Amino acid sequence: MMPPSCDLCRKDHHSDPDEKFRLIYFKLTPEQAAKKQRMKDRRMVGHPPGAHWFCAEHFALMEPLQNLEYKQARAELRKPKGVFARIKTGFKKIFSLSRT
């Protein structure tokens, strides 16, 4: 198992000891599924394929995308209409409501 380090911002337990890191298991690619099966057959241990660590902030962004392969999830974050854009829009609505 790899030590906790956010896959997006690279924050780790050394840079932020109070941060709570969580794993997300994304949909496996065919290559990752084959690797997982080889590891199981050979009784190997190690970091699970498709598993990525995230800090609390980025966990909230990535958790809804766990049904995608990791590369697809990252691409979804970059889309103008992706999860990140929807969250930013939500914040704008919240702040505009608080000013009225």
Beta strands, then each sheet from edge to edge (+ up, - down):
strand 1: 22-25
strand 2: 51-54
sheet 1: 1+ 2-
end
